[in-house]
């Protein structure tokens, strides 16, 4: 039997977010749509492309209630503004009526310009080098000051808390529970060897790995690529979107999700990223040892994220495979593979 935190039939807040409410929210900040709405891919929030009567298009993001505090959302917006002021191609929210964050019908929302683009070609080293240059510039701004309200990517928040919640809420089926509990604990114990993820004191004889403000969720889907031959209003190259997961962490967090394939492929990809990165900022090679621990933390956190969101009707529709014994047996296998990966030598660039 698959257990979840609450029944999928329970009414979720987003069910009240009707097309009319979206249009009225837009009008409340002085923008009037012509009726055309397109729901964009987003599970955590609800995001719509809206065409205005004047002809332009905007993107309205309605934040998931109770996920972030207002202070945390505004801190993300301020980070976006810092990046844009530094002429880094980040697509951040517009300031309307003196604010980037608005409220209507029980929802917090923001409005951003609508920009087009395609997925970056990550098998092209020139593309990766270009992305690496901009990631270095993002991190240069990110290192200038700390977040005051946004969380840290660490063992406790991503790993331990996720594991404890899944077990306490009976999310793992009984026939797999013991195996997953052992595998996840063993993986977390291995991750705890890395002081900067554990949150504890680092080697007093070594320079500590620096933590800074990050994009936080820099996977290919959050990079829009505009080709050189494009006549779009944006310049050519990468444009970074969705800083919703911005948080404090090691720089490599914004690099490793762009890697794929076997070890030799990932080494080549990482080499191109770092080549671009180091044109603007030094990269601490010690962080390469954090790639597999970070991947493992994301694996555990992802399962908890799905389970916590199960009352949102879009989750059972889009993730029908989640929660079965087969799913959790697959998670056990992946954790065991990650244990082996964490024992291998880090990638070398």
N, C-alpha and C positions, 0 to 999 in steps of 0.2 A: 504494500500500500504506500502511495506517495503522500507525504504529509507536508503541509505548508503552513505558514504563519497565520493566514486568514483565508477564508473561502474566496474563490475567484468571483463568486456571485455577489459579494459585498459591494455596495456602491462605492466607487472610488471618486476622489475629488475631480479628477480630470473628465469624468463623465458629464459634468456640468459645463465644461468648456465647449460650448456650441459655436457654430460659425457666426451666429448673431452676436454672441458675447465677444468673440474675437474682434469683430468689426467695431463694436461699441467701445472696446478697450482702445483700439487704434484712434477712434474719434476723440476719446477723452484726452489725448495728447496732441490734438490738432491735426491729425492725419486722417484723410478720408479715402477709403478704398472704393474701387469701382466694382467690387463684388467678386473678383477673382481671388481664390485662395488655393494654395497648394500645400498640403502637409508634407514637410520634409522629414527625412529619416532621423528620428531621435526617440530613444526609449526613456531616457531619464527625465527629460522635459518634453514639452510640446512646442514644436517650432513650425511656423507657417511663412511661406512666401506670399506676400500680399501686393497687389498692384494698386497704385493710387490713382485717383481721378486725374491728377496732373501728368500721369504717364510713367513716373518712376516706380520702382519696385523696392520693397523693404522686406526684412525678415523680422518677425516678432517671435520672441522666445518667452514662453510662460513657464516659470520655474516650478519644479515639483514642490508642493507644500511641505514644509518642515524638514527639508533636506539641509539647506543653508540658512543661516541667519541673515538678516538684512546687512549687517556689518560685513559678513563674509562675501556676499554678492557685490557690495559696493567696493570691497577691496580688490576683487577680481576686475571690476570695471576700471578702477584706478590703475591697476597694473597694465591693462590694455591701453589706457590713455598714455602711460609712460612709454610703452613700446611704440605706439604710433607717433608720439612726439619725437622719438629717436629715428623716425623714418624707417621703421621696421614694418613689413607688410602683414600686419595683424588687423583683422576685421573686428572692430570693437563696437560697442553700442553708441548710438547717437545721444547727444544731450538735447532733451526736449523739455521745455518749461523749466529749465534750470537743473534738470536731474537726468541721470541715465537709468534710474530704476523707478518704476511706476506701479500703481496698484489699481486694480479694477475687478469687481465681481468676486473678491476673495482671492485673487491671484496677484502675485508679483510678476512683472514682465518688463522686458526691454525691447528696444527696436534698433536694428542695425541696417546698414545698407545691404542691398542684395548684390552679390558678386558671383560671377560664373567661374568655371574652371573645371579641369578634369583631374583624374587621379595622377599623381606623379609616377613616372616610369623609373621605378627603383632598381631596375637592372642596368640603368645607364649611369656610369660613374660620374659623368658631368652633372647630372641631376642631383645625385647624392652630395657631391661637393658643394653645389649651390645651396642645398638645404643646410648642409653643415655650416656654411658661412653665416646664414641667418640664425641658426640655433645659437651660435657663439654670440651673436649680437643680442639675442633675447637674454642669454645668460649674463652678459655684461650688465644689462639693465637689471636683471633679476638679482644680481649680487650687490647692487648698490645700497639696498636696504632690505630688512626682513619683512615678512608678513606679520601683522599683529593679530589677525583673527583666523586666518586659514590654517588648516592642520598640516602636520608633518607626515610624509610618507615613511612609516616605520614599521617595525615588527609588531608592535602592540596593536596599532589601528588597523593595519591591513591583514595581519596574520592571526595573532592570538585572539583578538576580539571577534573576528569573523568565524574562526573555528569554534570558539566557545558559544557563540550565538547559534550556529548550526546545530550543535549537539544539544544545547539546552532547550531548543525548540523542536527537537525530534525531526529535523529535516532530512537526516540520512536514514534510509530504510534499515531495519534491524539486521537483515541478512548481509549488509555491507558495512554496518556501523563500526564494528570492531576493527576491520581492516582499514577503513578510512581514518579512523581515530588514530591508529598506530602510525600509518603513513604520514598523516598531516603533522603529528607531533614530532616524528623523526625529522621531517623537513624543517619545521620551525626551529628545532634544536640546532640543526646545521646552520640555518640563517643567523641564529643568535651569535655565531662566531664572529659576525661582522659588527663591530661596535657602532658604526654610524647608523646602521639599521636598527640595532637593539636600543639605541637611545642612551646607552651607558657611556662611561668614560672610555676614550680611545687610548691607544698606546702613548704613554707620556713621553716616550723617546722619539716618537714620529710626529710629523706634521699631520694634524687631523684632516680627514677628507672634508672639504668644505660643502656645506649645504646652502642652497640658494632658492630663490623663487623660480618655479618651473612652469612650463606649459602644463605638464603633468600627465597628459594623455595624448602624446604626440605620435599617433599611429597614422598610416597613410590616408585614412578617411577624414582626418582633420587638417589635411594640407590640400589646398586647391592649386593646381598648376596651370599657369597661363603661358602658352607657347610663345616663342619669340615673334612668330608671324601674326600673333593675335592683334586685333585692333580694339580690344577691350579697354575700358577706362583705367584698369589696373595695369601696372607695368608687367613685363614678362617675369616668369619664375614662380617660386612658391609663395603662397599666401596662407597664413595660419589662421584657423578658425577654432571656435569653441574652447575657450579657456575655463570652462565650467569646472574642470578638475584641477585647476591651478593650485599648487601647494608647494611646500618646502621639501627639498630632497636633493640627492646628488645629481650632478649634471647628466650622468649617463642614463638616467631615467628617460630623458627626452631623445635619446639616440637608439636604445636597444629595440624599441618596437618597430623600427624601420628596417630591421634585419630579418632575413628569412633564408630558408634553404639549408644545405649542409654546412659543415664547419668551414670549408674552403670558400663557399659563396658568402657566408656571413663575414668572414675575415676580409674579403675583398670589399664588401659593402661598407663595413666599419672603417676600413682604411680610407675609402673615398670621403666618408662623412668627416672623419678626423682631419684629413688633409684640408678640407674646407674650413672646418672649425678652427684649426690652428692658424689660419690666416688672420684671425681676429682675437683669438683667446687661447691660452694654454689649456690643454686637456690633461688631467691627472690620470696617468695610465693605471694607477691602483684601482680606479673605479671599474675597470674591466672585470675585476673579480666579483663585482656586484650584479652583473647582468643576469646570471642564472638565479641567484637569490631573489632578485626583483621579479623575474619571470614567475618564480614559484609563489611569491606573495600575491601576485596578480591572479594566479590560478585559484588560490583559496578564496581570495576576496571576491572573485567573479561568481563563484557558487553562492556565497552569502548574499551578494547583490541580487542575483536572480531570485533567491528565496524570499528576501525582504520585499521584493517588488511584486510578488505573485498576486496580490489583490488588485493590481492594475490590470484591467482586461487585455491590454495589448501584450502582456507578457505570456500568458498561456497560448495566445494566438501565434506569437512569433517564436516561442521556445517550447513547442509541444513535447520535445524529448527530455526536457529538464525534470529531474526528480525521480526518475525510474531507477531501479536497481542497476540496469545497464549503464545509465549515466554515471552513477557513483562508482561502479566497478571500473569504468573508464578513467574516472578521476584518480582512483587508487593507482592504476597503471601509470598515469601521467606523473603522479607524485613520485613513484618509484623511479621513473625515468629521470625526473628532475634531481633526485638524490644522486644518481650517477653523473648527471651533468655538472652538479655542484662539486663533485670530486675531481673533475677534469681540470686541466690547466686552463686559465682564462685565455680568451682570444688575444692575439698579439698583433699590434699595429705599429 
